[in-house]
């Protein structure tokens, strides 16, 4: 493997079984792993300021290439300081390639013809969900656009087969993703921008393992596991993760894309994953759900009408430590007040930050197995759900 992109480095600080605590050095600071990356789809983590997001412990925010290239446009973002400067986020940024959205939004809206995507060897052709304009996304174009957007880390364009795809379709997706990986690496990109490869294979473990070896032989700065949590049974996903994550090169960051629940994170960290992103904590918050150590709390429920307790009495986030009661949050949600969504978003991201902080401490103390078992048992046996 060639040396990493200038300005980037990855060091494992401690191991406990497959779980590891590490630090990922980037031009915009260090990231301690395992870490959770809040999703800022359109250059913003919904309802929250950058300062509030950083206050939850997050040091990486993810932007969505598909959405950003359509609005406001990659060139505009480049003129306004790149993604970090544009959104006033002083820490690390990461962009996905946009391929999943180009394909999935097209499939979801094919009936109305408002956004139709087709895939071919060269890339994806898709119609914008905003105005119906036609766009082409190839491995080289994904690198170029992400270079303009200017995130610290960009992802290769890949092919993500839907959940339930048969083996032949998955084999084809794996093979094309490998070809696109080589094309992405050959494309010019900014000198201080890292590029991660994406391992596919659905829940066919043998395909995952062989693809991990194929991409591991290429000079990517990190390796990601894509194509999980797309409709497959969760037990199958966890089994495939447990076998495939340790196969990723141990000298580079390992990133599990779009996953997931607190249980997903705990099990994946135990398999050796370092980085995660998911819309779940902020999306659930906007639907009135707080995630706690004792299970989720839905503030929409009538039983909290007169409840003076915070959603989690052991939590130090601004929502809980600030004294906002379940009764008040229920009132805000029922009244359509955005403050409820902001407070719950802060709480949920803080919860994920505390979860990964606890995992790092447990790995350093070489007691990750015990910590994970106890945390999962508390989540399962909680009285709040």
N, C-alpha and C positions, 0 to 999 in steps of 0.2 A: 504494500500500500504506500502511496506517495504521502509526503508530509501534509498535515492539515492546512487549510486555507490560512494565510497570515492573519494574526489577531485572534485565532481560535485555538483552544486546547481543552483536553478532557482528562481529568485525573480521578481515579477511584481512590477514595480515602479509607473506606472500610467495607468489609464484606461479612455477611452472615448467611450462609448457604448461598442461594442464587441472588438474594437481595443485596444491593450495594448502595452505599452513600458516596456521592461524587461531587465534583465541582466542574462546571462547564464555563470556560473563560471565553468571553466574546468582546468585540470592540466597545460594547456598551455596558460592560460590567460582568460580574461573575454570577452564575446561577447555581445555587446548591440543589442537588437532586437527591432523592426523588422530588419532583416539583409538579404543580398543577398550573396550567396556562389558561387564564380566562379567555373567552372568545370575544374578540372585538370585530365582528363580521365586517362592518362598514367603517372601520376606523374608530369605533367607540364600543366600550362594554356598556350595554344598554342601561340607562338611568344613572350611571356612575361617572364621576370625574376621574382622571388619571391618578390624582392624589389619593382618592378613596380606594381605588383598585390597589395601588401600591401599599396602602395601609393594611390590606388583608394578608400581606406577605408575598404577593405575586411579584415576580421579576421578569416574566415573559408574557406578552399579550400576542394573540394570534389574529391576523387579519385575513380576509377572504379575497383571493385574487379575482375570482369571477365577479364579485360585486364591485370591488374597487376599480377594476378595469372598465366597467360599464359606467360607473358613477363614483367619483368625479372624473375618472380617467387616470391612467398611470402617469401620463405626462404632466398633468396638473399636480399630482402628488409630488413628483420629482421637483417641479418648480417651487413647491412650497415646503421643501426641506426633507423630503422622504417621509416614510410612514411615521417614524418616531417624532420628527419635528412637526409634521402635519397634525398629529393627534395630541401633541404635547406630552408624549410618554418618554421619559428620559432613560428607560431601561431597555431591555432586549425585546426585539420584535421578530415574529416569524410569520411567513405567509405560506398557505397551501398553494397548490398549482392552479386551482380552479377547475380541474377536470371533473371532479365528482359532481360539482354543482352544474357544470355545463351539460353533463349527461343526465343527472337525476332530475333537475328542474325541467329539462326537456321531456323526459319520460313522464313526469308527473302532470305536465300540462299538454301532452300530445293531443288529447281529445279536443281541446279548445284551439289548438294550433298556435297558442300564444307564445310557446317556447319549445321548439322542436329541435332536438339534438341528434346528430348521427355521428357514429364513430367509424373511422377507417384507419388504415395503416399510418397515414400521415398525421392524423390527429382528430380533433372533434370540430364539427361545424355545428353552430347553434344559433338560435334566435334569442335575442335579449328578451327577458321577461318584462323589461321596462317599456320598450318601444317597438319590439319586433325586428329590429335591425339584425342583420346576419354577421356573425363573427367566426373566425377560424382560430383554433387554439392547437398548436403543434408543440412538441417537446421544446423546440428552439424558441417559439414565441412565448411559451410559459416562462422560460428563463429570462428572455428579454423584458417581458412585462414586470416580472418580479424584481428584476434589476432596477427598473425605473421606480417601482414602488419603494425599493430601498430597505427592505427588512434585513435584519442581520442574518437570518436563516431563510432560505427558500427550499421548496420541495419540488422534486421532479414531477412531470406529468406522468400519471399512471392510469391503468385500467382497473377499475373496481367492479368486479362482477356482483350482481345482486344476490342477496341471501337466497339460498335454495337453488342456485345455478348448478347445473350438472358438471361432472368432472371435465368433460371436453371443453365447455365454455371457460372454466377456471384455468385449464391448461393454456388455452389461447390467450387469456388475460395475462397470465404470468409471462408467457413468451413475449408478448408485445410490450409489457412493462419493462422487460429486460432490454429489448431493442431501444425503447424510448429512454431508458436510463443512460445508455451509451451516447445517444444523441444529445441528451441534456448536458452530460459532462463535456462533450465536445463544443458546446455552444459558448460563446463569450459571455462573461458575467463580471460584475464589479469585483475588484481584487479582494476586497474585505467583506465578501458575502459568502457564507457557507452554503453548501448544497447537500441535502439529505436524499438518499434513495428510499424507495418504498417497496417493502416485501409484501407480495400478494400470495394467494393460495387458498383463500376461504378457510374452511375447517378440514381440508385435506392436508394432514400433517406432513406427509412425505413431500408434497408440493411446497409447503412452507419451508421445510428444511433445505430442500435443494435450491429454492429461490434465495434464501438467506445466504447460502454459500456463493451463489452466482453474484449477487450484489455485494457481498462482503469482499469479493476479489476486485471490486472496482473502487476508485479513489474518492468515495463519498466522505464527507465530514461526519456524517451520522447516518443511522439506519432506522427506518420507521416500519411499523407493522400497520398496514392499511387493510381495509376490507373486513374489519370486524364490526360487530354490532350493527349489521345491516339486514337483520331479520332472522338470523340463525338462532337456534335455542341457546340460552345463556350457558348451560352446562357444557355444550359442545365448544362454545367459544372459550370458556375457561380451560378446558382440557387442551385445546389447540394452543392456547397461549402458554400454558405450562411447559409444553414441549418445544415450541418454536422460539420463544423469547431468549432462552439461554443460548440458542444457536447463533444469535446475532453477535458480531464481533465485540468482544469484551473491552476493546480499547477505544470504542467510539460510543457516543450517546445512543441510547435506545428509546424510541418514541412510539407510544401507542396512540394512534390517531382516533379521535372521536369517541373515546371511552373514558369514563362512564360514571357509574354509580359508586358510592363509597366502597361497597363490596368489591366491585371490579378493580378499583385502584389497589386495595389491600392485597388481593390475590395476584395482580400483575406485578406489583412491587416485589412480592415474594418470588416471582419468576425472573426478576432481574430488569424490569422496565424502569427507566429513569424519568421520562417526561410524558405528560398527559394533557389533553385538552378535551373539553366537552361543553356543550351549551346547557347541559342539565341543571347546574346550580342556579344560573341566572334565569333560564326559561321557567323552571319550577317556581322560582321566587315570584316571577311575574304572574304566575297562576295561583299565588297565595300559599305556597308551601315552603316551610322552613325545614331544613335538614338539621337534625340534632343527633347527639350521641345515643339517644334513646329512641331513635326512629323519627320519621317525618311528622311535622305538625302542620295541619292545614288550618290556617287562620280563618277560613271561610265557615268553619263549623260553628253552629249555634252554641255549642257547649262552652265556648270561650267568651261569651257575651259579657260576663261579669268577672272574668279571671284576671287577677292583678299580677300574675307571674309573667316574667319574660318567657320567650319561647324556650330558652335553655338557661337555667340558673347558673350553670357552671361556665358559661361562655363570656368572653371579655370583649366581644365585638361592640360597636357603637349602638346597635339595636338593643342587645341584651344588657350590657353594662350601663347603657344610657337610661334604663328604666322604662322602656316602652313595653307596655303590658300586652298580653294576648287580647284582652278586651279592646284596647285601643287599636291594635293592628286589625282586628276584625272589623271595627267601625270604619277605619280608613279604607279597607278593601271594599266593604259594602257600599261605601260612599264614592268609590271610584277615584280616590285620592292617590296620586302618584307617590306620595311619601311612603306608603306601605310597600310598594314595589322596590323603592330605593333601599329601605331598611332591610327588607328580606334578602335583596341581592347582596348587600353588604354582609349580612349574617352568613348566607350560604357560601360566599367566597371565603370568608373568614374561617368557616368550618372546614373547607377543603384545605386552606392554608395550614390550619392546626393539624389536620389529618396527616399531611405530608411532613410537617415538622415533627410530629410524634414518630412517624416511620423513620425519619433520619436519625432521631435520638435512639430509637430501639436498635437500629442496625449498628450504630456506633457502640452500643453497649452489648452487642451480640446477643440480643434477646428478641429478635424480630418475630420469631415463631410464636413465642408466648404473647407478645404484644398484639400480634395479628389475631390470634385466637380469642383473646379477651375482648378486643375491639369488635370483632364480628359477633361474638356472643352477646355483647351489650346491644348492638344494633338489632339483632334478631329478637332479643328478649325484652326490648324496650316497651314501655307502657304508653308511648305517645301516639303510635301509629293508628 
